[in-house]
Amino acid sequence: MTGVLELRDIAESIAREAGELAFTRRVEGVSIAASKSSLEDVVTEADREVETLIRSRLADVRPADAFLGEESGAEGGSSGLTWVVDPIDGTVNYLYGIPDYCVSIAVVEGEPDPSTWSALAGVVFAPAKSELFRTAVGHGAFRGDERLVVNPDVRPELALIGTGFGYAAEKRVRQAAVVESLIAEVRDIRRIGAAALDLCAVACGRLDGYYESGLNAWDQAAGALIAREAGARVEGRAGAPSNRRLTIAATPGLFDFLHERVSEASHG
């Protein structure tokens, strides 16, 4: 049976290749392939090309595993493992040449649903910054060779919090109201535009906490495990696993404060 470290190494190798392809296509110029949920929610030709590469590489080395990708959907397998892939997380950043985008690859045991699966390994690679985050369950989280530990617990008024917004205008209005209610109680709020990188930011101490509603499985599969292995508490509403309704990742001492402030006001 393949161990979690070997699965992590497979994810890392493929993520690096996929990230270099995404970076090359960004330098060459980006073309929009389609809009998805709204005109603001775009997919580029590079998203599709990068996912095709990842899917092909995984089929070569792990043919019995299932696959769930943002662009190409799901395909079943017989091993009980599923690879959960976001080929370019932060597509709007990517479109505008903002370097905060990444390739996210995770492997999970069970159904491809963050409320029920057991995440085994994950990698988040930001090629424009040459940063690679990686983890395997029980083996810690790393940025390159540096082991990651979340910030020591901080008081809410000194906490830097990350969040994100959906694409539908009416949802963004609701989410802005949550920010308005929270911002006076914390040091400041950041909106980076890539959920996987937000979760990794909690893991490496660039953020003290992060919350968002509406995340898909591929948005959080790798990043949530990286944050958790770095010591973050990662949950949804009322002790549920993180899911589409709500994901919160924070230093343990800050989690309850953040949960109380955002759980009732956030809508998936």
N, C-alpha and C positions, 0 to 999 in steps of 0.2 A: 504494500500500500504506500502511495506517495505521501511523504510527510509535509507538514505545513511550510517548512522552510524551503523545500523544493518547489512547492506551489508558488511561494513568494518569489523565488528566483525566476520562475517561468514568467510570472507577471512583470517582473522588473525588466527582463530582457525584451519582452514584447512592447512594453510601455516606452522604453527608450527608442526602439525603432519607430514606433508609431508617432512619438513626439517629434522625432527628427523629420518625419514626413510632414506632419502638421506645420512645423516651423518653415520648412522649405516652401510649402504651398503658400504660407502667409507672405514670405518674401517675394514670391512670384506674383502675388495679387489674388485677392479673394473674390469669388463670385458666389452670389446667393442662388441656391438651388430651389428653395421653396420657403413659404411661411407655414407655420404649424398651427398653434392654437390662436394666434392673432398675427397681425402684420408685424408686430414687434418681435415675435418669437420666430426667429429665422433658423434655417439650416443651410450651411454652405456645402458646396461640392466637396470641400476638404473633409467635413464631418463624415460624409458617406464613404469617401475614399479611405480615410483612416480606419473607420470601423470595418470595412471590408478587409483591410490588411490584418487587423487584430483577429478577426474571425477566422481568416485563413490560417494564420500562424497557430492559433489554438486548435483548430481542426487537425493540423499536422501532428502536434505533440500530445493532445488530449482528446482524441476522437470520440471517446465515450461520454464526455461531459456535455451538459446542457449549456445553452448560451442565451443571455438576455442583453440586448444592445438597444441603445436609445433610438438608433436610426433603422435598424433592420429587424427589430423585434425578437421573438423568442424561438428557440429550437430545442426540442427535448433531447435527453440523453439517458444513458442507462447506469451511470456511475453514482448517482445521488448528489453530484456536485454541479454547480452552475456558475459560470463566469458572467459577471455583471459589469457591463462596459459603458462608459461614457467616452466617446472618442475625442470630443473636444468639449470640456466643461468650461463655460464662459464664452459661448460662441459670439455674443455681442462684443465682448472685449476683443476677441480674435478678429472680428470684422473690422473694428476700428483701429487695430494695431496696438491695443493696450496689452502689455505682456502678461496680465493675470488671466491666463487660460491654461488648461492642463489636460492630460490624458489620465483617466481614472479606470483602473482595472482591479476587480476584486473577485475572489472565488469564495462561494458560500456553500454550506451544506443545507439541504432542504429546499423548500419552495422559494422562488425568487421574490420574496416579500420581506422587507426589513422587520416586520412585526413578528415573523415566525422563523426566519432563517438563523443559522449559526455561521457567522463570518469567520473564515479561516485565515485568509491572507489578503493583503491589498497593497497597491502601489498607486501613487499620484505623482505624475511627472509634469513639471512646468518647463517646457523646453526653452522658452524665451528667457528664462532666468537660470537655466541649468540647475534646477533644484529637483531632487527626487526624494520623496517620502515613501517609506516602506514599512510593512509590519507583517508579522505572523502571530496568530493568537498565542498568548503565553510567552512570547519572546521579545516583547517591547516594541517600541516604535523608534524609527531612525530618520534623520535627514542626512543623506550620505552615510557617513560612518558615525555621526554624532547621535548618541541616544537622547531621546526627547523626554522631557518631564514638564508637565503643565506648570504654570506659575504657582508659587505659594498662594494660599488663599488670600484674597484681597477684599477690602470692604467695598460695598457696592459703589460708594461715591468715588472710588479710585479705580473702578473697573472700566476697561475698554471692551465694548460689546460689538459684535458683528451681527449683521442680519442681511436679508435679501428680500426682493419683491417679486411678485408674480408678474405675468405679462398682461393680464386683463386689467383694464383701467379701474373698474369698480373694486377689484381686489386690492390694487395698490393703494387706493384711498383708505381702505380699512387698515392696511398694514402701516400706512403713514400715521394713522391715529394711534397705533400701538407705540410707534417711535416717539410721537409727541408726548405720550403719557410717561415714557421711560426716560427720556433724555435728560430731564432735570435731576434724576436720581443717580446717574452714573457719570463717569469722567467724560466719555464721548461715545459716539456710535460710528461704526464704519460699514460701508456697503461696497464690498470688493467686486461682486458680480460673478463669483464662481464658488458654489457651495463646497466642493471638494477642497478648495484652497482655504476657505473659511475654517473648515474642520481641522485642517492641518495647521492653520494659524493658532488655533486653541492648543493643539498638541505641542507646538514649539514656543508658545508664550507670546506670540504677536497679538493675540487676543486673550482676554480673560474668560470670555463667554461668547456664545453664538446661538441664535435661534432663527428658525424660519419655518413657515408653513408652506405646504404644497410641493415638497421635494419628492422627486421620483426615486425609485430604487437605485438607479444608476448614479444619481446625484450624490448619494451618501454612502454607498456600499463600502468603498475603500476608506474614505475620509473618516467615517464614524469609527471604524476599527482602529485607525491610526490614533485618533484622539483618545479613545478608550484605553489603548495600550500605553499611552503617555500619561495616564492617570486621570483623565477627564471623566466626569459623569455624563453619560449620553443616554437620554431618555426622551419619551414623548410626554403626552399629557397624563397626569395622575398616575405616574409610575409605569405606564405602558411603554413598550419598546418604541424607539423613534420610528415615525411613520409619516405618511403623507400629510396627516393632519397637523403634526407638529414635531419638530426636532429641536432639542436643546442640548448643547454641549458646553460644559463649563467646569472650571475648577470646583471640586466638591463643595467647598464652603460657600460658593456663590450660587450654586445651582438652585437651591430652594427659593432664594430671593428672585432669581430670574424666572423661575417657573411660576411663582405667584403673580408676577407682573404681566407675563405674556400669555399664560395658558388659556385664560378665559377670553382674552381679547383677540387671540389669533384664530383665524379660520382657514382650514385647508381647502 
